[in-house]
Amino acid sequence: MEQLILAAGECDPSADIICRPENVVDLFQFTEPLFTLGPLGFTRTVLLIFLVMFVVLALLFFGLRKKGVIPSKFGVAIESLVVFVRDEIAVGIIGPEGIKYFPWLLSIFLFILIGNAFEVLPLVNFPVTSRMAIPLGLSLLTWVIFVFVGFKKNGFSYFTGLAWPKSVPLALRPLVGLIEVVSTFILRPITLAVRLFANLVAGHLMLTLLLVSGWVFMSSVTSIGARALIGIPWFVFGLGIYMFEVVVIILQAYIFTLLSAVYVQTSVHPEH
């Protein structure tokens, strides 16, 4: 909550109906390095990205290192998550060949899930996936993988099959082929990144504005009197959005991973 309050530090509850920072970009950009190592500056965002990486490694290490007869609840939870990604996404979408893509799919799923979860984590309140560089980097990695797999498995027919789809009536093939080529090689990585980025940005803004507004009004009861009651519905609504964002956090990690698997499947089996 401290992070949110600082975001609207200049708010005047006696004059403003809803408190907001002067520039919403301030909620997402942390350009001042906290410390430097030689020429490298480590900002808050960079540290959070490293923290996500360490959390993912710790979850997998401590959750899967022991194979006891009676595993712990934590071990069962992590193992269930791993099995879900392997069976329902990797093998379930791509097919038997999906097992070779399972480590990559599990990695991006857990990275996005933990990175998203920082949005609702107290004292952090910042999803690293709300920085466009992160979703774009992950989507470009997906793009490189499914394009490479497409050409490796099918040769140049991977491109010609898209540009000249034989299952489409002859008169429509140029138009449909153009759409398929643009969609596959240009739009897929863009839409994959924007979908994740936009959802997390919207959620972060909603939580910040609603919870900050409610808190600032309620904490100013001694100076503004009954007007402080305005903060109660704002804060309650913000808590409702908070619970909704927990669902969005999980759903967006699943959707990104699922679509990544679907794109690989269309490269492995372009006839489908």
N, C-alpha and C positions, 0 to 999 in steps of 0.2 A: 504493500500500500504506500510505503514511503516513496517509491519510484513514481507512483501515480500522482501523489500530492505535489511532488516537485515539478511535475509536468505542467501544473497549473498554479504555480506559486504566486503569480501576479493577479490571480482572480479576485474580484471584488464582489462578494455575494450580495451586497446592498444595491448593486447596479446591474449585475449580470444575471440573466435567467439561467444560463448554462455556462459552466466554467470550461474554458478551453485554453490551450497554449496559444501564443501568438502565431506560431507556425507549426502545423502538425508534423512537418518534416522532423522537428526536434524529437519526436517520439521514436524515430527510427534510426536517426543518424548519430553515431557516437564517434566523432572524428578525432577527438583529443586522446592521444595515447595515455594509458595508465602508467606504462613504463616502457622502456626501450632496451633492446639487446643489440648493441651495435647500430646498424642502419635500420633495423626492424623495430617498428612501433607497434605495441600491442594495445589495441583499443578494447573497449568493453565487448564489442561484437566479436572480435577475434577470440577473446578469452572464452566467451560463451560457446563459440563453435568448437574450440578445443574441449570444453567441458562436456558438450554433447558427445564428442568422440569417446572420452574417457568413461562416461556413464554407460554408453553402449557396450564398450569392451568389458566393463565391470559386470554388467548384467549377464552377458554371455559367459564370462569366466566363472563367476560365483554361482550362476544358475545351472551350469552344465558340467562343472568339473567333477562332481561326485555322482556316481551311479549306484546309490544304495538301494537296498530292497524296499525300504520305505522312504522315498524322497521327501524332502521338506516341501512345504506349501509354496515357497518361493521357487524352488526347483521345478515343481510341477507347473507353475504359472509360466515360467520362461520356456520350459520344454513344450508346453501347449502352444505358445506363441510361435516357436520355431517350426513345430509340426504343421501348424496352420499355414504358414507362409510356404512351406515345402509342398504340402499335399494339395492345398486349395488354390494356390496361386501359381507356383512354379510348375509342378506336374499337372495340376488341374487345368491350367490354361494352355501351356505350351505342349504338354504331352510328356512321354517318357524322357525325351531329350531335355526337358526342363530342369532336371536335377543338376545339370552342369551350370545352369544360370541361378540356381538357388542361393549360393553365397552372396552374389551381387544383389538379388532381390531382397534377401533378408537384411543386408547392410543398409540399403536405401530406406527400407520400411522402418527399421529401428532408428536410423538417423533422423528421418522426418518426424517420426512419432515423438521422440524425445525433444527434438528442436521445436516442434509445435507446442509440446507440453510446457515449455518455459513461459508460454503466454500466461498461464494460470498459476505458475509457481510463485509463492510469496517471496518478496525481496528481489525477484528477477523481473517478472511481468514483461517479458520481451521475447517473442518467438523469433528465433534466428532465421526462420524461413520467411519472415516479413521483409528481409533484405533480398531484392531481386537477384542478386548475384548467386545466392544459394540455390533457389529453385532452378534458375537458368543453368547453372553448372551441372546439377543433377540431371536435368532434362537433356542437356547436350551429351552427357555420358550415355544416357539411354539411346539417344539418336545415333551416336557412333557405334554402339553395340548392335542395334537392330539393322542398320545399314550395312555394316561389315558382315554380319551373319547372312543377310539377304544375298549379297554378292558372292560370299564364300559358298553358300549352299546351292545357289541357282545360276551363278555366273552372270553374264550380261542380260540373260533372259529375265532376271529380277527387275531390271529397269524397263525392258521392252514389254514385259507382261503388264506393267503399270501404265505405260504410255500408250499401249495398243491392246486393251482388254478384249480378248476374243469372245468372251461370254456376252458382250454387249452388241446390240445391232450395229451394223457397219456404219450407218449414218451418224450414230452417236459416239463412235469410238474416239474421234479427235477431241471432242469436248470432254467426255468422261476421262479419257487418258490424261488430258491437261489437268483436270481437277485432281486426279489421283496422284500425279507427279508432284504438284504443288502441295497437296495435303501431306504426302508422305515425307518429302524432303525439306519442306519449309515450315508448314503449319504445325506439324506434330510437336516438335520441341518447344515452339512458342506457346501453343495452347496448354501444353503440359506444365510449363513453368508458370504461366499467368494464372492458371486455375488455382494452383497452390498459393502463389503470392497474393492474389487478390482476396482470397478467403481469409488468410491470416492477417492481412492489413486491415480489412474491414472489422474483424473481430477485435483486434488490438485497439483500434480507434473507438469502437463502441464501449468496450470495457473501461478504457481510460476516461472518456468523456462522462459516462454515466456515473461510475463509482466516484470519480473525483468531484463531480458536481454535487452528488449526494453528501459526500463526506464534508466538503467545504461548507455547504449550507448548514448542515446539522451542527458542525463544530463552531459555527458563528452565532449560535442562539443568543448569547449574551449581548451581542451588538446589533442584531437585526430582529430579535424577538420572534414573533409568530411566523415571520417569513422563513424561518429555519425549517418549518414543516415541509416546505417545497422539496427539501433534500430527501425526505423519506421515500416518496414514490420513485425518485430518480435512483436512489440506492437499491431499493427492492428490485426495480426493473434491471439494474445492473447485475444483481445477483442472479436473476433469471437468465440473463445473457451469459453470465459466467458458466452456469450449468450447461447451457446450449453449446458454448464453445468447447466444453470437454468432449461432447459428441463430435463436433466439427474437427477437433484435433485428431481423433482416431480415424474418422471417416476420410479426411484428406490424405493421411498417410496410406490408408488402404487403397484409395482411388489411384494415387500416383503409382504405387507399386503394381496394382492390377493392370493399369493401362500400359506400363512398361512391359509387363509380361505379354499383354495382347499384341503390342507392336513387334516383339520378338517372334511371337507365334505366327504373325502374318509374314514375317521374313523367312521363317523355317518352312512354313506351308503356305506359300503365296496363292495356291489354287483355292484356298478356303476364304 
